[in-house]
Amino acid sequence: MDTSRPERGQLLDEFPYVRVGDGPRTLLLIPGIGDALFDGEYGQLASWGLRAFLREYVDDHTVYLVSRPRGLAKGTSIRDMARDYGRVLDEELGPASVIGASMGGLIAQDLAIDRPDLVDRLVLAVSGCRVAAESVPTIRRNRRRALEHDWTALRSELLRELYTGWRRAVYPRLSRTIGRVRPPNPADPLDVVVSIDAVLEFDSRERLERIHAPTLVIGGTDDLYFPEPILRETHEEIPDAQLAMFREVRHGAFLERKAGFDNWVTRFLTSEPTQVSYG
């Protein structure tokens, strides 16, 4: 059982991070677009919360959640971000298994393509080779909200697409009411716009065959951004990949089906891949 305390700080003096666990393997987590919505300072409470959230991973892995630098240059692409994570692995962590969530999965793809020597295993969590065309109006609407610094509305929209059932109705409403007391607080508001633009421009379909790390593509069939057809398309083009999907689940598969999600991912990270499955 892991008893280590979370460690937090900055890698290479610019990448905010939290480290949890003390297992023999290294696991890098690359977060999604929500990473740009906070100030980049991981507090003690957040660090311990992350350790609890990742409890299924910390015995076998030393887990690093690594954020992107604050103050992204205008025009920064997903591939630019992947190069940054390559530097983190090169200079700080060494080769690792990589989980990229949502936008983080786009970055993880380019990292695995450009630096196969650094990626042992790859998990594309609620992520695929491109965002679905049906999601583009929603993403552009969130871009406008970012330009207007309407963080409460942006967070509410993100919550609406994470959940199904009663949570889909209640959580956005709470964000717009009670949540106004503590709205998102980006260190640099332009980071949100730059991140959204990078997501909209990303398309790895012609490069997926260059991913040689064993890969797990995992998500929900009803995800607005990466629905079942996108997950299947991504899985089919990666040479050594498996696919796991949760029926009638949206972008928050890792939250609403956490037990099943963690089970698939931990088994994948420690054993041989299997074939397509539904949960």
C-alpha positions as CSV (number, residue, x, y, z in Angstrom):
1,M,0.0,0.0,0.0
2,D,1.3,3.4,-1.0
3,T,1.9,5.7,2.0
4,S,3.9,8.5,0.3
5,R,2.8,12.1,0.5
6,P,1.9,14.0,-2.7
7,E,4.7,16.1,-4.1
8,R,4.0,19.3,-6.0
9,G,5.9,22.0,-7.7
10,Q,7.2,22.8,-11.2
11,L,9.2,20.7,-13.5
12,L,11.9,22.5,-15.6
13,D,10.7,25.7,-13.7
14,E,7.6,26.0,-15.9
15,F,5.4,22.9,-15.8
16,P,3.2,22.7,-12.7
17,Y,2.9,19.1,-11.5
18,V,1.7,16.8,-8.7
19,R,3.3,13.4,-8.1
20,V,1.5,10.7,-6.2
21,G,2.3,7.1,-5.5
22,D,5.6,5.3,-5.2
23,G,5.2,2.3,-7.6
24,P,8.0,1.0,-9.8
25,R,6.5,2.2,-13.1
26,T,6.3,5.8,-14.2
27,L,2.9,7.1,-15.4
28,L,2.4,10.5,-16.9
29,L,-1.0,12.1,-17.0
30,I,-1.7,14.9,-19.6
31,P,-4.8,16.8,-18.7
32,G,-7.5,18.2,-20.9
33,I,-8.6,21.7,-21.7
34,G,-9.7,22.4,-18.1
35,D,-6.0,22.6,-17.3
36,A,-6.0,26.1,-18.8
37,L,-8.9,27.2,-16.5
38,F,-7.0,27.3,-13.2
39,D,-4.1,29.4,-11.9
40,G,-1.5,26.6,-12.3
41,E,-0.8,26.3,-8.5
42,Y,-1.7,22.9,-7.1
43,G,-2.7,23.3,-3.5
44,Q,-2.3,20.7,-0.7
45,L,-6.0,19.9,-0.8
46,A,-6.0,19.3,-4.6
47,S,-2.9,17.2,-4.3
48,W,-4.4,14.8,-1.7
49,G,-7.7,14.8,-3.7
50,L,-5.8,13.7,-6.8
51,R,-4.1,10.9,-4.8
52,A,-7.5,9.6,-3.7
53,F,-8.8,9.8,-7.3
54,L,-5.9,7.8,-8.6
55,R,-5.8,5.3,-5.8
56,E,-6.1,2.4,-8.2
57,Y,-2.8,3.4,-9.9
58,V,-0.5,4.5,-7.1
59,D,0.8,1.1,-5.9
60,D,2.0,0.0,-9.3
61,H,3.0,3.5,-10.6
62,T,4.6,6.7,-9.6
63,V,2.1,9.0,-11.2
64,Y,2.8,12.5,-12.4
65,L,0.0,14.9,-13.4
66,V,1.9,17.5,-15.4
67,S,0.2,20.8,-16.5
68,R,1.2,22.9,-19.4
69,P,3.1,26.2,-18.9
70,R,1.1,29.3,-18.3
71,G,1.2,31.9,-20.9
72,L,1.0,29.9,-24.1
73,A,2.1,31.8,-27.2
74,K,-0.6,32.6,-29.7
75,G,-0.7,29.9,-32.4
76,T,0.8,27.2,-30.1
77,S,-0.2,23.8,-31.7
78,I,-0.9,20.4,-30.2
79,R,2.4,19.3,-31.7
80,D,4.2,22.2,-29.9
81,M,2.7,21.1,-26.7
82,A,3.8,17.5,-27.3
83,R,7.3,18.6,-27.8
84,D,7.2,20.3,-24.4
85,Y,6.0,17.1,-22.8
86,G,8.9,15.3,-24.6
87,R,11.3,17.7,-22.9
88,V,9.7,16.8,-19.5
89,L,10.2,13.1,-20.1
90,D,13.7,13.6,-21.6
91,E,15.0,15.8,-18.8
92,E,13.0,14.8,-15.7
93,L,10.9,11.6,-15.7
94,G,12.4,9.3,-18.3
95,P,10.3,6.9,-20.5
96,A,6.8,6.4,-19.1
97,S,3.3,5.1,-19.8
98,V,1.1,8.0,-20.8
99,I,-2.5,8.7,-20.2
100,G,-3.9,11.7,-22.2
101,A,-7.4,12.8,-21.3
102,S,-9.5,14.6,-23.9
103,M,-7.2,17.4,-25.3
104,G,-4.4,15.7,-23.4
105,G,-5.0,12.7,-25.6
106,L,-4.4,14.7,-28.7
107,I,-1.1,15.8,-27.2
108,A,-0.3,12.2,-26.2
109,Q,-0.8,11.1,-29.8
110,D,1.8,13.5,-31.2
111,L,4.1,12.7,-28.3
112,A,3.9,9.0,-29.1
113,I,4.4,9.7,-32.9
114,D,7.4,12.0,-32.5
115,R,9.1,10.4,-29.5
116,P,8.4,6.7,-29.5
117,D,11.4,6.1,-27.4
118,L,9.7,7.9,-24.5
119,V,6.2,6.3,-24.6
120,D,5.9,2.8,-23.2
121,R,2.1,2.5,-23.3
122,L,-0.5,5.0,-24.4
123,V,-4.0,5.5,-23.1
124,L,-6.3,7.8,-25.1
125,A,-9.0,8.6,-22.6
126,V,-12.1,10.2,-24.0
127,S,-10.0,11.3,-26.9
128,G,-9.5,10.5,-30.6
129,C,-7.9,11.5,-33.8
130,R,-10.0,14.6,-34.2
131,V,-13.1,16.2,-32.7
132,A,-16.4,15.3,-34.2
133,A,-17.8,17.9,-36.6
134,E,-21.0,18.0,-34.5
135,S,-19.1,19.3,-31.6
136,V,-17.5,22.2,-33.4
137,P,-20.3,24.8,-32.8
138,T,-20.2,24.0,-29.1
139,I,-16.4,24.4,-29.0
140,R,-16.6,27.7,-30.9
141,R,-19.2,28.9,-28.5
142,N,-16.8,28.2,-25.6
143,R,-14.1,30.0,-27.5
144,R,-16.3,33.1,-27.5
145,R,-17.0,32.7,-23.8
146,A,-13.2,32.5,-23.2
147,L,-12.7,35.7,-25.2
148,E,-15.4,37.4,-23.0
149,H,-13.9,35.9,-19.8
150,D,-17.3,34.3,-19.1
151,W,-15.7,31.5,-17.1
152,T,-18.8,30.4,-15.3
153,A,-20.8,29.8,-18.5
154,L,-17.8,28.0,-20.0
155,R,-17.5,25.7,-17.0
156,S,-21.2,25.1,-17.1
157,E,-21.1,24.0,-20.7
158,L,-18.1,21.7,-20.0
159,L,-20.0,20.1,-17.1
160,R,-23.1,19.6,-19.3
161,E,-21.1,17.5,-21.8
162,L,-19.4,15.4,-19.1
163,Y,-22.5,13.8,-17.6
164,T,-25.7,12.0,-18.3
165,G,-29.0,11.7,-16.4
166,W,-29.7,14.0,-13.5
167,R,-26.1,15.2,-13.2
168,R,-26.3,16.7,-16.7
169,A,-29.2,18.9,-15.6
170,V,-28.1,19.7,-12.0
171,Y,-24.3,20.2,-12.2
172,P,-24.4,23.0,-14.8
173,R,-27.1,24.8,-12.9
174,L,-25.1,24.6,-9.7
175,S,-22.1,26.0,-11.6
176,R,-24.1,29.0,-12.8
177,T,-25.5,29.7,-9.3
178,I,-23.5,28.5,-6.3
179,G,-20.5,28.2,-8.5
180,R,-20.4,31.9,-9.2
181,V,-18.8,32.4,-5.8
182,R,-15.7,30.6,-7.0
183,P,-15.5,30.8,-10.8
184,P,-12.5,29.4,-12.8
185,N,-9.4,31.5,-12.4
186,P,-7.1,31.1,-15.4
187,A,-3.6,32.4,-14.8
188,D,-3.6,33.6,-18.4
189,P,-7.0,33.8,-20.1
190,L,-5.4,33.6,-23.6
191,D,-4.3,30.0,-22.7
192,V,-7.9,28.9,-23.0
193,V,-8.3,30.4,-26.4
194,V,-5.0,29.1,-27.6
195,S,-5.9,25.6,-26.3
196,I,-9.3,25.6,-28.1
197,D,-7.8,26.7,-31.3
198,A,-5.2,23.9,-31.1
199,V,-8.0,21.4,-30.5
200,L,-10.0,22.6,-33.5
201,E,-7.0,22.4,-35.8
202,F,-5.9,18.9,-34.7
203,D,-6.3,15.9,-37.1
204,S,-4.0,12.9,-36.7
205,R,-5.7,10.5,-39.1
206,E,-2.8,10.4,-41.5
207,R,-0.2,9.9,-38.7
208,L,-1.9,7.3,-36.5
209,E,0.0,4.4,-38.2
210,R,3.2,5.9,-36.8
211,I,2.1,5.2,-33.2
212,H,3.9,2.0,-32.2
213,A,3.3,1.9,-28.5
214,P,0.5,-0.4,-27.3
215,T,-2.5,1.8,-27.1
216,L,-5.9,1.8,-25.4
217,V,-8.6,4.0,-26.8
218,I,-11.3,4.3,-24.1
219,G,-14.4,6.5,-23.9
220,G,-18.2,6.8,-24.0
221,T,-20.3,6.0,-27.1
222,D,-22.4,9.3,-26.6
223,D,-19.5,11.7,-26.2
224,L,-20.2,14.9,-28.1
225,Y,-16.5,15.5,-28.9
226,F,-15.2,12.0,-29.4
227,P,-18.2,9.7,-30.1
228,E,-18.1,6.0,-31.0
229,P,-17.3,6.6,-34.7
230,I,-14.3,8.7,-33.8
231,L,-13.1,6.2,-31.2
232,R,-13.4,3.4,-33.7
233,E,-11.7,5.4,-36.4
234,T,-8.8,6.1,-34.1
235,H,-8.5,2.5,-32.9
236,E,-8.5,1.1,-36.4
237,E,-5.6,3.2,-37.6
238,I,-3.2,2.5,-34.7
239,P,-1.2,-0.7,-35.3
240,D,-1.3,-2.1,-31.8
241,A,-4.5,-0.9,-30.2
242,Q,-7.5,-2.0,-28.2
243,L,-10.8,-0.3,-27.8
244,A,-13.1,-0.1,-24.7
245,M,-16.4,1.9,-24.8
246,F,-19.1,2.6,-22.3
247,R,-22.6,2.6,-23.7
248,E,-24.8,5.7,-23.2
249,V,-21.9,7.6,-21.6
250,R,-20.7,11.1,-22.6
251,H,-17.4,12.8,-22.1
252,G,-17.1,12.0,-18.4
253,A,-16.7,8.2,-18.8
254,F,-13.8,8.4,-16.3
255,L,-16.1,9.9,-13.7
256,E,-19.5,8.2,-14.3
257,R,-18.0,4.8,-14.9
258,K,-14.9,5.3,-12.8
259,A,-14.6,1.7,-11.4
260,G,-14.9,0.2,-14.9
261,F,-12.7,2.8,-16.4
262,D,-9.9,2.3,-13.9
263,N,-10.2,-1.4,-14.2
264,W,-9.7,-1.3,-18.0
265,V,-6.8,1.2,-17.8
266,T,-4.9,-0.6,-15.0
267,R,-5.3,-4.0,-16.6
268,F,-4.0,-2.5,-19.9
269,L,-1.0,-0.8,-18.2
270,T,0.1,-4.1,-16.6
271,S,-1.0,-6.8,-19.0
272,E,-1.4,-7.7,-22.7
273,P,-4.0,-5.8,-24.7
274,T,-7.3,-7.4,-25.6
275,Q,-9.9,-6.5,-28.2
276,V,-13.0,-4.3,-28.4
277,S,-15.3,-4.3,-25.4
278,Y,-18.3,-2.5,-24.2
279,G,-19.0,-1.6,-20.5
